[in-house]
Amino acid sequence: MMTFSSSSLWFCLFGAVGMVACASSAGAQSPSLPEVAPSMTRRASNTAEEAERAVQARLFVESAPVAPGSPLTLALHFEIAPGWNLYWRNSGDSGLPITVKFEAPQGVTIGEARWPTPERHILPGDLLDYAYTRRVTLLFPMSIDPAAAATSTPVTIKANAKWLVCKEACVPGERALEITLPSTIEPLSSRDAELIASARATLPRSAADQTSPIVGVAWSGRALQLSCTGADELIFFPYEGDAQPDDALQNGHVFRDRLSLSYASAETGAPVLGVLQVKRLGQTTYHLIEAPPVPKEP
Amino acid sequence: MKMTKNLFTTLALGAVVALGAAAFSSTALAGDKEKHADKPAKTEPLAKVGSAAPEFTLKDTEGKEVSLDQFKGKIVVLEWYNSGCPFVVRHHKKYNTMTDTAKKFGDKVVWIAINSSAPGKEGHGLDVGSKKEWSIGYPILNDETGKVGRLYGAKTTPHMFVIDAQGILRYAGAIDNDAKDEKSVGEKVNYVAQAVEEILAGKTVSQAETKPYGCSVKYGS
Protein backbone atom coordinates (compact mmCIF):
# COMPACT_ATOMS: atom_id res chain seq x y z
CA MET A 1 0.00 0.00 0.00
CA MET A 2 1.20 3.46 -0.71
CA THR A 3 1.51 5.81 2.12
CA PHE A 4 1.88 9.53 2.18
CA SER A 5 4.51 11.29 4.11
CA SER A 6 3.94 14.84 5.19
CA SER A 7 6.31 16.00 2.48
CA SER A 8 4.43 14.35 -0.35
CA LEU A 9 1.18 15.72 0.99
CA TRP A 10 2.71 19.14 0.96
CA PHE A 11 3.70 18.74 -2.66
CA CYS A 12 0.26 17.63 -3.59
CA LEU A 13 -1.61 20.34 -1.81
CA PHE A 14 0.58 23.11 -3.01
CA GLY A 15 1.17 21.46 -6.32
CA ALA A 16 3.31 23.82 -8.28
CA VAL A 17 6.71 23.13 -6.81
CA GLY A 18 7.69 19.74 -7.95
CA MET A 19 5.31 17.74 -9.89
CA VAL A 20 3.20 18.43 -12.77
CA ALA A 21 3.30 19.28 -16.62
CA CYS A 22 3.26 18.71 -20.50
CA ALA A 23 1.45 18.31 -23.90
CA SER A 24 -0.69 15.54 -25.44
CA SER A 25 -2.80 13.27 -27.49
CA ALA A 26 -5.90 12.24 -25.62
CA GLY A 27 -8.14 14.05 -28.06
CA ALA A 28 -9.83 11.61 -30.34
CA GLN A 29 -9.27 8.25 -28.74
CA SER A 30 -12.06 6.05 -27.65
CA PRO A 31 -10.49 3.15 -25.84
CA SER A 32 -12.53 0.77 -23.85
CA LEU A 33 -10.91 -0.11 -20.59
CA PRO A 34 -10.86 -3.59 -19.16
CA GLU A 35 -13.84 -4.84 -17.24
CA VAL A 36 -13.98 -4.52 -13.50
CA ALA A 37 -12.09 -7.22 -11.68
CA PRO A 38 -14.09 -10.35 -10.99
CA SER A 39 -15.84 -10.36 -7.66
CA MET A 40 -14.48 -13.74 -6.77
CA THR A 41 -13.71 -12.50 -3.32
CA ARG A 42 -15.19 -9.92 -1.07
CA ARG A 43 -11.86 -8.16 -1.14
CA ALA A 44 -12.16 -7.64 -4.88
CA SER A 45 -15.64 -6.10 -4.72
CA ASN A 46 -14.66 -3.88 -1.82
CA THR A 47 -11.73 -2.67 -3.88
CA ALA A 48 -14.02 -1.89 -6.80
CA GLU A 49 -16.34 0.17 -4.59
CA GLU A 50 -13.45 2.00 -3.02
CA ALA A 51 -11.98 2.69 -6.45
CA GLU A 52 -15.31 4.03 -7.68
CA ARG A 53 -15.20 6.61 -4.91
CA ALA A 54 -11.48 7.24 -5.28
CA VAL A 55 -11.77 9.46 -8.35
CA GLN A 56 -13.93 12.57 -8.70
CA ALA A 57 -13.93 14.11 -12.17
CA ARG A 58 -15.20 17.52 -13.17
CA LEU A 59 -15.16 19.73 -16.27
CA PHE A 60 -14.86 23.49 -16.20
CA VAL A 61 -13.91 26.29 -18.57
CA GLU A 62 -11.41 28.95 -17.80
CA SER A 63 -13.69 31.73 -18.89
CA ALA A 64 -16.93 32.25 -20.72
CA PRO A 65 -16.51 33.28 -24.35
CA VAL A 66 -15.69 36.93 -24.08
CA ALA A 67 -15.87 37.38 -27.79
CA PRO A 68 -16.85 34.78 -30.36
CA GLY A 69 -13.75 33.08 -31.66
CA SER A 70 -11.56 33.89 -28.68
CA PRO A 71 -9.53 30.93 -27.40
CA LEU A 72 -10.64 29.18 -24.25
CA THR A 73 -9.22 26.54 -21.97
CA LEU A 74 -11.29 23.54 -21.05
CA ALA A 75 -10.14 21.88 -17.84
CA LEU A 76 -10.74 18.30 -16.77
CA HIS A 77 -10.02 18.04 -13.10
CA PHE A 78 -9.54 14.86 -11.08
CA GLU A 79 -9.54 14.63 -7.31
CA ILE A 80 -7.84 11.39 -6.33
CA ALA A 81 -8.30 9.79 -2.90
CA PRO A 82 -5.15 9.31 -0.81
CA GLY A 83 -3.22 6.18 -1.73
CA TRP A 84 -4.68 5.94 -5.22
CA ASN A 85 -3.11 7.13 -8.44
CA LEU A 86 -3.96 7.87 -12.06
CA TYR A 87 -1.48 7.73 -14.95
CA TRP A 88 0.29 10.17 -17.23
CA ARG A 89 0.28 9.96 -21.05
CA ASN A 90 3.09 7.40 -20.72
CA SER A 91 2.06 5.24 -17.79
CA GLY A 92 5.51 3.64 -17.53
CA ASP A 93 6.02 -0.06 -16.85
CA SER A 94 2.44 -0.67 -15.77
CA GLY A 95 -0.90 1.14 -15.74
CA LEU A 96 -2.82 2.95 -18.49
CA PRO A 97 -3.09 6.66 -19.38
CA ILE A 98 -6.24 8.68 -18.78
CA THR A 99 -8.22 9.01 -22.02
CA VAL A 100 -10.92 11.50 -22.93
CA LYS A 101 -13.32 11.59 -25.84
CA PHE A 102 -15.21 14.80 -26.48
CA GLU A 103 -18.48 15.44 -28.21
CA ALA A 104 -19.06 19.05 -29.13
CA PRO A 105 -21.36 20.97 -31.49
CA GLN A 106 -20.16 21.93 -34.95
CA GLY A 107 -17.75 24.80 -34.89
CA VAL A 108 -16.28 23.90 -31.51
CA THR A 109 -12.71 22.65 -31.75
CA ILE A 110 -11.02 20.96 -28.80
CA GLY A 111 -7.28 20.39 -29.08
CA GLU A 112 -5.05 17.74 -27.60
CA ALA A 113 -4.64 17.40 -23.85
CA ARG A 114 -1.84 19.21 -22.14
CA TRP A 115 -0.67 16.95 -19.35
CA PRO A 116 0.87 18.17 -16.12
CA THR A 117 4.19 16.45 -15.43
CA PRO A 118 3.67 13.35 -13.25
CA GLU A 119 5.66 11.77 -10.43
CA ARG A 120 7.96 8.79 -10.72
CA HIS A 121 6.50 5.85 -8.80
CA ILE A 122 8.88 3.04 -8.07
CA LEU A 123 7.21 -0.26 -7.23
CA PRO A 124 8.63 -3.49 -5.84
CA GLY A 125 10.29 -5.50 -8.61
CA ASP A 126 12.10 -2.49 -10.14
CA LEU A 127 9.00 -1.17 -11.85
CA LEU A 128 8.77 2.51 -12.76
CA ASP A 129 5.44 4.19 -13.38
CA TYR A 130 4.58 7.81 -14.19
CA ALA A 131 1.60 8.70 -12.07
CA TYR A 132 -0.55 11.40 -10.48
CA THR A 133 -1.60 11.39 -6.86
CA ARG A 134 -4.15 13.57 -5.02
CA ARG A 135 -5.16 15.73 -7.97
CA VAL A 136 -4.47 16.55 -11.57
CA THR A 137 -5.98 18.96 -14.07
CA LEU A 138 -5.68 18.22 -17.78
CA LEU A 139 -5.99 21.31 -19.95
CA PHE A 140 -7.49 21.38 -23.45
CA PRO A 141 -7.25 24.37 -25.79
CA MET A 142 -10.67 25.10 -27.23
CA SER A 143 -12.01 27.49 -29.82
CA ILE A 144 -15.48 28.29 -31.06
CA ASP A 145 -16.02 29.32 -34.64
CA PRO A 146 -18.07 32.57 -34.49
CA ALA A 147 -20.31 31.60 -37.38
CA ALA A 148 -21.26 28.29 -35.81
CA ALA A 149 -21.56 29.68 -32.32
CA ALA A 150 -24.30 32.05 -33.39
CA THR A 151 -26.50 29.16 -34.47
CA SER A 152 -25.92 26.86 -31.52
CA THR A 153 -26.22 28.53 -28.19
CA PRO A 154 -25.94 27.42 -25.55
CA VAL A 155 -22.87 25.33 -26.36
CA THR A 156 -22.87 21.98 -24.59
CA ILE A 157 -19.74 19.85 -24.50
CA LYS A 158 -19.78 16.21 -23.50
CA ALA A 159 -16.73 14.32 -22.38
CA ASN A 160 -16.28 10.64 -21.76
CA ALA A 161 -13.28 10.15 -19.51
CA LYS A 162 -11.73 6.75 -18.83
CA TRP A 163 -8.91 5.78 -16.55
CA LEU A 164 -7.21 3.07 -14.60
CA VAL A 165 -6.94 3.94 -10.92
CA CYS A 166 -4.52 1.96 -8.79
CA LYS A 167 -3.70 1.54 -5.16
CA GLU A 168 -1.87 -1.74 -5.07
CA ALA A 169 -4.86 -3.13 -6.99
CA CYS A 170 -6.03 -1.50 -10.21
CA VAL A 171 -9.61 -0.77 -11.21
CA PRO A 172 -10.83 0.84 -14.45
CA GLY A 173 -13.10 3.85 -14.13
CA GLU A 174 -15.26 5.85 -16.49
CA ARG A 175 -17.36 9.00 -16.22
CA ALA A 176 -19.62 10.83 -18.63
CA LEU A 177 -19.29 14.56 -18.02
CA GLU A 178 -21.03 17.54 -19.52
CA ILE A 179 -20.69 21.29 -19.44
CA THR A 180 -22.79 24.06 -20.95
CA LEU A 181 -20.85 27.20 -21.60
CA PRO A 182 -22.35 30.20 -19.91
CA SER A 183 -23.14 33.04 -22.28
CA THR A 184 -22.24 35.65 -19.70
CA ILE A 185 -18.80 36.24 -18.26
CA GLU A 186 -18.38 34.54 -14.94
CA PRO A 187 -15.03 34.76 -13.27
CA LEU A 188 -13.55 31.47 -12.13
CA SER A 189 -13.73 30.64 -8.48
CA SER A 190 -10.38 31.24 -6.85
CA ARG A 191 -10.03 27.52 -6.35
CA ASP A 192 -10.53 26.72 -10.03
CA ALA A 193 -8.19 29.54 -11.01
CA GLU A 194 -5.60 27.99 -8.73
CA LEU A 195 -6.08 24.52 -10.25
CA ILE A 196 -5.47 25.92 -13.72
CA ALA A 197 -2.47 27.92 -12.54
CA SER A 198 -0.99 24.86 -10.84
CA ALA A 199 -1.40 22.78 -13.97
CA ARG A 200 0.10 25.48 -16.19
CA ALA A 201 3.04 25.96 -13.86
CA THR A 202 4.29 22.51 -14.68
CA LEU A 203 3.56 22.27 -18.40
CA PRO A 204 6.80 22.06 -20.39
CA ARG A 205 8.19 25.11 -22.07
CA SER A 206 9.02 24.76 -25.72
CA ALA A 207 12.66 24.38 -26.69
CA ALA A 208 12.46 27.81 -28.30
CA ASP A 209 11.56 29.55 -25.02
CA GLN A 210 14.18 32.26 -24.56
CA THR A 211 13.72 32.38 -20.80
CA SER A 212 14.66 28.70 -20.42
CA PRO A 213 17.95 27.73 -18.88
CA ILE A 214 20.17 26.28 -21.55
CA VAL A 215 19.26 22.65 -21.93
CA GLY A 216 21.71 20.54 -23.90
CA VAL A 217 20.37 17.64 -25.95
CA ALA A 218 22.83 15.36 -27.74
CA TRP A 219 23.42 11.75 -28.67
CA SER A 220 26.60 9.98 -27.70
CA GLY A 221 26.31 6.73 -29.58
CA ARG A 222 22.93 5.35 -28.49
CA ALA A 223 22.92 7.31 -25.25
CA LEU A 224 20.86 10.47 -24.97
CA GLN A 225 22.73 13.15 -23.02
CA LEU A 226 20.65 15.87 -21.38
CA SER A 227 22.35 18.66 -19.51
CA CYS A 228 21.53 21.95 -17.90
CA THR A 229 24.38 24.00 -16.49
CA GLY A 230 24.01 24.70 -12.82
CA ALA A 231 21.13 22.29 -12.26
CA ASP A 232 20.89 20.50 -8.91
CA GLU A 233 18.38 17.89 -10.03
CA LEU A 234 17.17 16.57 -13.38
CA ILE A 235 14.31 14.17 -14.08
CA PHE A 236 13.40 12.94 -17.55
CA PHE A 237 9.86 11.84 -18.33
CA PRO A 238 9.77 10.10 -21.72
CA TYR A 239 6.62 10.40 -23.81
CA GLU A 240 4.86 7.22 -24.84
CA GLY A 241 6.01 5.44 -27.97
CA ASP A 242 8.33 2.75 -29.19
CA ALA A 243 11.59 4.42 -28.19
CA GLN A 244 11.85 4.09 -24.41
CA PRO A 245 15.11 4.39 -22.48
CA ASP A 246 16.45 1.07 -21.20
CA ASP A 247 17.54 2.51 -17.88
CA ALA A 248 14.98 5.17 -16.90
CA LEU A 249 14.72 3.67 -13.42
CA GLN A 250 18.42 4.02 -12.59
CA ASN A 251 19.36 7.01 -14.72
CA GLY A 252 16.18 9.02 -15.35
CA HIS A 253 16.53 10.96 -12.08
CA VAL A 254 19.85 12.48 -11.01
CA PHE A 255 21.05 15.06 -8.52
CA ARG A 256 23.53 16.71 -10.84
CA ASP A 257 23.50 18.80 -14.00
CA ARG A 258 23.54 16.06 -16.63
CA LEU A 259 21.90 12.74 -17.22
CA SER A 260 22.51 10.01 -19.75
CA LEU A 261 19.91 7.50 -20.90
CA SER A 262 20.57 4.42 -22.99
CA TYR A 263 18.38 3.78 -26.01
CA ALA A 264 20.45 0.76 -27.04
CA SER A 265 17.42 -1.45 -27.60
CA ALA A 266 15.27 1.23 -29.27
CA GLU A 267 14.62 1.18 -32.98
CA THR A 268 16.91 3.35 -35.08
CA GLY A 269 15.10 6.42 -36.36
CA ALA A 270 12.40 6.40 -33.68
CA PRO A 271 11.50 9.86 -32.39
CA VAL A 272 12.47 10.70 -28.80
CA LEU A 273 10.26 13.14 -26.94
CA GLY A 274 9.77 13.91 -23.31
CA VAL A 275 9.83 16.43 -20.51
CA LEU A 276 12.93 17.40 -18.57
CA GLN A 277 12.24 18.63 -15.06
CA VAL A 278 15.05 20.93 -13.93
CA LYS A 279 15.73 22.13 -10.41
CA ARG A 280 18.15 25.02 -10.57
CA LEU A 281 18.76 28.02 -8.33
CA GLY A 282 15.93 26.87 -6.09
CA GLN A 283 13.41 26.88 -8.95
CA THR A 284 11.80 23.98 -10.74
CA THR A 285 11.11 24.35 -14.46
CA TYR A 286 9.86 21.96 -17.14
CA HIS A 287 11.19 21.70 -20.68
CA LEU A 288 9.97 19.90 -23.74
CA ILE A 289 12.76 17.77 -25.14
CA GLU A 290 12.62 16.99 -28.85
CA ALA A 291 15.75 14.97 -29.46
CA PRO A 292 16.89 13.95 -32.90
CA PRO A 293 15.69 10.40 -33.72
CA VAL A 294 17.55 7.44 -32.24
CA PRO A 295 20.81 7.25 -34.24
CA LYS A 296 22.23 4.18 -35.96
CA GLU A 297 24.38 1.77 -34.03
CA PRO A 298 27.83 3.32 -33.74
CA MET B 1 24.35 -26.92 -14.20
CA LYS B 2 27.08 -24.38 -14.54
CA MET B 3 24.55 -21.85 -15.69
CA THR B 4 22.29 -22.58 -12.74
CA LYS B 5 25.14 -21.92 -10.38
CA ASN B 6 25.86 -18.61 -12.06
CA LEU B 7 22.24 -17.66 -11.77
CA PHE B 8 22.27 -18.28 -8.08
CA THR B 9 25.45 -16.28 -7.61
CA THR B 10 23.88 -13.37 -9.44
CA LEU B 11 20.69 -13.72 -7.44
CA ALA B 12 22.59 -13.75 -4.19
CA LEU B 13 24.52 -10.66 -5.21
CA GLY B 14 21.29 -8.98 -6.25
CA ALA B 15 19.74 -9.81 -2.90
CA VAL B 16 22.63 -8.23 -1.03
CA VAL B 17 22.37 -5.05 -3.10
CA ALA B 18 18.60 -5.01 -2.64
CA LEU B 19 18.94 -5.36 1.12
CA GLY B 20 21.37 -2.47 1.15
CA ALA B 21 18.98 -0.35 -0.83
CA ALA B 22 16.07 -1.33 1.42
CA ALA B 23 17.95 -0.10 4.45
CA PHE B 24 18.89 3.08 2.63
CA SER B 25 15.57 3.83 1.03
CA SER B 26 12.63 1.88 2.31
CA THR B 27 10.20 4.38 0.79
CA ALA B 28 11.30 3.84 -2.79
CA LEU B 29 11.00 0.09 -2.47
CA ALA B 30 7.67 0.33 -0.71
CA GLY B 31 6.16 1.91 -3.78
CA ASP B 32 6.03 5.43 -2.47
CA LYS B 33 7.11 8.25 -4.67
CA GLU B 34 10.74 9.19 -4.85
CA LYS B 35 11.87 11.74 -2.39
CA HIS B 36 15.61 11.62 -2.38
CA ALA B 37 18.73 10.79 -4.27
CA ASP B 38 19.37 7.18 -3.42
CA LYS B 39 18.43 4.83 -6.17
CA PRO B 40 16.88 1.43 -5.80
CA ALA B 41 19.17 -1.42 -6.65
CA LYS B 42 18.36 -2.79 -10.04
CA THR B 43 18.55 -6.53 -10.31
CA GLU B 44 18.96 -7.20 -13.99
CA PRO B 45 16.55 -9.82 -15.23
CA LEU B 46 18.43 -12.89 -16.36
CA ALA B 47 16.03 -13.75 -19.11
CA LYS B 48 17.14 -12.28 -22.40
CA VAL B 49 15.61 -12.76 -25.81
CA GLY B 50 18.04 -14.88 -27.83
CA SER B 51 19.54 -16.57 -24.76
CA ALA B 52 18.64 -19.66 -22.77
CA ALA B 53 15.47 -19.15 -20.72
CA PRO B 54 16.20 -19.41 -16.98
CA GLU B 55 15.23 -22.73 -15.43
CA PHE B 56 12.68 -22.83 -12.65
CA THR B 57 10.63 -25.23 -10.57
CA LEU B 58 7.35 -24.09 -9.03
CA LYS B 59 4.22 -25.77 -7.68
CA ASP B 60 0.88 -25.75 -9.48
CA THR B 61 -2.54 -25.33 -7.84
CA GLU B 62 -2.53 -29.01 -6.89
CA GLY B 63 0.87 -28.80 -5.26
CA LYS B 64 2.60 -30.64 -8.07
CA GLU B 65 6.06 -29.45 -9.03
CA VAL B 66 6.46 -28.15 -12.56
CA SER B 67 9.90 -27.45 -14.04
CA LEU B 68 10.75 -25.72 -17.27
CA ASP B 69 13.30 -28.38 -18.20
CA GLN B 70 10.67 -31.11 -18.33
CA PHE B 71 9.32 -29.48 -21.52
CA LYS B 72 12.53 -29.48 -23.57
CA GLY B 73 11.63 -30.26 -27.16
CA LYS B 74 8.39 -28.27 -26.99
CA ILE B 75 7.58 -24.63 -27.35
CA VAL B 76 6.68 -23.16 -23.95
CA VAL B 77 4.59 -20.02 -23.40
CA LEU B 78 4.75 -18.31 -20.00
CA GLU B 79 1.89 -16.01 -19.01
CA TRP B 80 2.26 -13.81 -15.92
CA TYR B 81 -1.03 -14.02 -14.11
CA ASN B 82 -3.06 -12.27 -11.39
CA SER B 83 -6.80 -12.94 -11.43
CA GLY B 84 -7.55 -9.61 -9.71
CA CYS B 85 -5.95 -7.56 -12.48
CA PRO B 86 -8.43 -6.05 -14.97
CA PHE B 87 -6.11 -6.77 -17.90
CA VAL B 88 -5.97 -10.45 -16.97
CA VAL B 89 -9.75 -10.39 -16.64
CA ARG B 90 -9.94 -8.93 -20.14
CA HIS B 91 -7.98 -11.79 -21.67
CA HIS B 92 -9.70 -14.56 -19.68
CA LYS B 93 -13.28 -13.35 -19.46
CA LYS B 94 -14.13 -10.60 -21.94
CA TYR B 95 -12.03 -12.36 -24.57
CA ASN B 96 -10.58 -15.83 -24.21
CA THR B 97 -7.28 -14.68 -25.71
CA MET B 98 -5.08 -16.93 -23.60
CA THR B 99 -7.15 -20.10 -23.74
CA ASP B 100 -7.94 -19.66 -27.44
CA THR B 101 -4.30 -19.10 -28.35
CA ALA B 102 -3.20 -22.09 -26.27
CA LYS B 103 -5.87 -24.29 -27.91
CA LYS B 104 -4.95 -23.08 -31.38
CA PHE B 105 -1.55 -24.71 -31.12
CA GLY B 106 -2.74 -27.82 -29.28
CA ASP B 107 0.05 -30.10 -28.13
CA LYS B 108 2.69 -28.18 -30.09
CA VAL B 109 2.81 -25.68 -27.27
CA VAL B 110 2.97 -26.00 -23.48
CA TRP B 111 1.22 -23.05 -21.90
CA ILE B 112 1.98 -22.15 -18.28
CA ALA B 113 0.63 -19.30 -16.15
CA ILE B 114 2.75 -17.96 -13.29
CA ASN B 115 1.40 -15.88 -10.40
CA SER B 116 4.08 -13.80 -8.64
CA SER B 117 1.68 -11.96 -6.29
CA ALA B 118 3.19 -11.87 -2.81
CA PRO B 119 1.15 -13.00 0.21
CA GLY B 120 -1.40 -10.34 1.14
CA LYS B 121 -1.25 -8.71 -2.28
CA GLU B 122 -3.84 -8.69 -5.03
CA GLY B 123 -4.38 -12.04 -6.70
CA HIS B 124 -2.50 -14.09 -4.12
CA GLY B 125 -4.16 -17.36 -3.22
CA LEU B 126 -6.99 -17.05 -5.76
CA ASP B 127 -5.66 -19.31 -8.48
CA VAL B 128 -7.78 -22.38 -7.74
CA GLY B 129 -10.99 -20.32 -7.94
CA SER B 130 -10.10 -18.31 -11.03
CA LYS B 131 -8.76 -21.38 -12.87
CA LYS B 132 -12.14 -23.01 -12.41
CA GLU B 133 -14.23 -19.91 -13.10
CA TRP B 134 -12.41 -19.15 -16.35
CA SER B 135 -11.97 -22.83 -17.35
CA ILE B 136 -8.21 -22.48 -17.65
CA GLY B 137 -6.91 -25.84 -18.86
CA TYR B 138 -3.23 -25.22 -18.19
CA PRO B 139 -1.32 -25.03 -14.90
CA ILE B 140 -1.07 -21.86 -12.82
CA LEU B 141 2.18 -21.89 -10.85
CA ASN B 142 2.70 -20.20 -7.51
CA ASP B 143 5.68 -17.83 -7.44
CA GLU B 144 4.73 -15.92 -4.30
CA THR B 145 8.38 -15.18 -3.50
CA GLY B 146 8.63 -13.41 -6.87
CA LYS B 147 11.87 -15.24 -7.58
CA VAL B 148 10.90 -16.49 -11.03
CA GLY B 149 9.15 -13.23 -11.91
CA ARG B 150 12.32 -11.32 -11.15
CA LEU B 151 14.43 -13.86 -13.06
CA TYR B 152 12.36 -13.17 -16.15
CA GLY B 153 11.93 -9.46 -15.49
CA ALA B 154 8.14 -9.89 -15.51
CA LYS B 155 6.67 -6.41 -15.14
CA THR B 156 2.99 -6.66 -15.82
CA THR B 157 0.08 -9.04 -15.76
CA PRO B 158 -0.12 -10.28 -18.37
CA HIS B 159 3.54 -10.35 -19.48
CA MET B 160 4.26 -13.05 -22.03
CA PHE B 161 7.34 -15.11 -22.85
CA VAL B 162 7.81 -17.66 -25.63
CA ILE B 163 10.57 -20.26 -25.32
CA ASP B 164 11.47 -22.49 -28.27
CA ALA B 165 12.03 -26.25 -28.27
CA GLN B 166 15.74 -25.74 -27.61
CA GLY B 167 15.02 -23.69 -24.48
CA ILE B 168 15.92 -20.34 -26.04
CA LEU B 169 13.77 -17.34 -25.14
CA ARG B 170 12.40 -16.06 -28.43
CA TYR B 171 9.70 -13.55 -27.44
CA ALA B 172 9.07 -11.26 -24.45
CA GLY B 173 6.36 -8.65 -24.16
CA ALA B 174 2.64 -7.98 -24.50
CA ILE B 175 -0.01 -10.50 -25.49
CA ASP B 176 -1.13 -8.14 -28.27
CA ASN B 177 -0.92 -4.60 -29.65
CA ASP B 178 -4.13 -3.39 -28.00
CA ALA B 179 -3.33 -2.08 -24.53
CA LYS B 180 -6.36 0.22 -24.53
CA ASP B 181 -8.76 -2.38 -25.91
CA GLU B 182 -9.79 -0.11 -28.74
CA LYS B 183 -8.71 -1.99 -31.85
CA SER B 184 -10.96 -3.94 -34.19
CA VAL B 185 -10.37 -7.64 -34.70
CA GLY B 186 -8.61 -6.91 -38.00
CA GLU B 187 -6.21 -4.44 -36.41
CA LYS B 188 -5.19 -6.68 -33.53
CA VAL B 189 -1.90 -8.53 -33.62
CA ASN B 190 -1.52 -11.40 -31.16
CA TYR B 191 2.24 -11.24 -30.66
CA VAL B 192 2.41 -14.62 -28.92
CA ALA B 193 0.54 -16.44 -31.71
CA GLN B 194 2.73 -14.65 -34.23
CA ALA B 195 5.94 -15.71 -32.44
CA VAL B 196 4.81 -19.33 -32.08
CA GLU B 197 3.82 -19.50 -35.76
CA GLU B 198 7.15 -18.09 -36.82
CA ILE B 199 9.08 -20.51 -34.59
CA LEU B 200 7.06 -23.45 -35.95
CA ALA B 201 7.82 -22.27 -39.50
CA GLY B 202 11.53 -22.10 -38.69
CA LYS B 203 11.57 -18.34 -39.10
CA THR B 204 13.06 -15.54 -37.04
CA VAL B 205 10.50 -14.00 -34.70
CA SER B 206 9.69 -10.69 -36.42
CA GLN B 207 8.63 -8.84 -33.27
CA ALA B 208 10.75 -10.46 -30.58
CA GLU B 209 10.30 -7.76 -27.93
CA THR B 210 7.32 -5.53 -27.30
CA LYS B 211 6.33 -3.34 -24.38
CA PRO B 212 4.14 -5.38 -22.04
CA TYR B 213 1.02 -3.71 -20.67
CA GLY B 214 -1.18 -4.33 -17.68
CA CYS B 215 -1.11 -4.10 -13.90
CA SER B 216 2.22 -4.16 -12.13
CA VAL B 217 3.25 -7.63 -10.95
CA LYS B 218 2.47 -7.55 -7.22
CA TYR B 219 5.89 -8.41 -5.89
CA GLY B 220 6.65 -8.32 -2.19
CA SER B 221 8.85 -5.45 -1.10
Contacts between the chains, C-beta under 8 A, distances in Angstrom:
chain1	res1	chain2	res2	distance
A	1	B	31	7.8
A	2	B	30	7.8
A	2	B	31	5.4
A	2	B	32	5.8
A	3	B	30	7.4
A	3	B	32	6.2
A	4	B	32	7.8
A	5	B	27	7.4
A	5	B	32	7.2
A	5	B	35	7.2
A	7	B	35	6.3
A	8	B	32	7.3
A	8	B	33	5.8
A	8	B	35	7.2
A	29	B	180	7.1
A	29	B	182	6.7
A	30	B	182	6.2
A	31	B	180	3.2
A	31	B	181	6.0
A	31	B	182	3.9
A	32	B	180	7.5
A	32	B	181	4.9
A	32	B	182	6.2
A	33	B	86	7.2
A	33	B	180	7.4
A	33	B	181	6.6
A	34	B	86	3.6
A	34	B	87	5.4
A	34	B	89	5.9
A	34	B	90	4.0
A	34	B	94	7.1
A	34	B	181	6.4
A	35	B	86	6.4
A	35	B	89	5.5
A	35	B	90	6.5
A	35	B	93	6.6
A	35	B	94	5.4
A	36	B	86	6.8
A	36	B	89	7.8
A	37	B	84	5.1
A	37	B	85	7.1
A	37	B	86	5.6
A	37	B	89	5.8
A	38	B	83	6.7
A	38	B	84	7.7
A	38	B	89	5.8
A	38	B	93	6.8
A	38	B	130	7.1
A	38	B	133	6.9
A	40	B	83	6.7
A	40	B	126	6.1
A	40	B	129	5.2
A	40	B	130	6.2
A	40	B	133	6.5
A	41	B	126	6.5
A	41	B	129	7.9
A	44	B	84	5.7
A	47	B	84	7.7
A	47	B	122	7.8
A	93	B	155	4.7
A	93	B	156	6.9
A	93	B	216	6.7
A	94	B	155	6.4
A	94	B	156	5.0
A	94	B	213	7.7
A	94	B	214	6.3
A	94	B	215	5.7
A	94	B	216	3.8
A	94	B	217	8.0
A	95	B	215	7.7
A	95	B	216	7.5
A	96	B	179	6.6
A	96	B	180	6.7
A	96	B	213	7.2
A	99	B	180	6.8
A	119	B	33	4.7
A	119	B	34	7.5
A	120	B	33	6.7
A	120	B	34	5.2
A	121	B	31	6.8
A	121	B	32	8.0
A	121	B	33	5.7
A	122	B	28	4.9
A	122	B	29	7.3
A	122	B	31	7.0
A	122	B	33	7.9
A	122	B	34	6.3
A	122	B	40	5.8
A	123	B	31	4.7
A	123	B	216	5.0
A	123	B	219	7.6
A	124	B	29	6.1
A	124	B	30	7.7
A	124	B	31	6.3
A	124	B	118	7.8
A	124	B	146	7.8
A	124	B	218	8.0
A	124	B	219	4.1
A	124	B	220	6.3
A	124	B	221	4.8
A	125	B	116	8.0
A	125	B	146	6.5
A	125	B	149	6.8
A	125	B	150	6.4
A	125	B	154	7.9
A	125	B	155	7.2
A	125	B	216	7.2
A	125	B	217	5.6
A	125	B	219	3.7
A	126	B	40	6.6
A	126	B	42	5.4
A	126	B	43	6.6
A	127	B	155	5.6
A	127	B	216	5.0
A	127	B	217	7.4
A	129	B	216	7.1
A	131	B	33	8.0
A	133	B	33	7.1
A	164	B	86	7.2
A	166	B	215	7.2
A	166	B	216	7.8
A	168	B	31	7.9
A	168	B	121	6.6
A	168	B	122	6.0
A	168	B	218	7.1
A	169	B	84	5.9
A	169	B	85	7.9
A	169	B	122	4.2
A	169	B	215	7.7
A	170	B	85	6.4
A	170	B	86	6.0
A	170	B	215	4.6
A	171	B	86	6.7
A	172	B	86	5.3
A	242	B	211	7.8
A	244	B	211	6.9
A	247	B	42	7.9
A	249	B	39	7.8
A	249	B	40	7.1
A	249	B	42	6.1
A	250	B	39	5.8
A	250	B	42	5.3
A	253	B	34	6.3
A	253	B	39	7.7
A	255	B	37	4.6
A	265	B	209	7.2
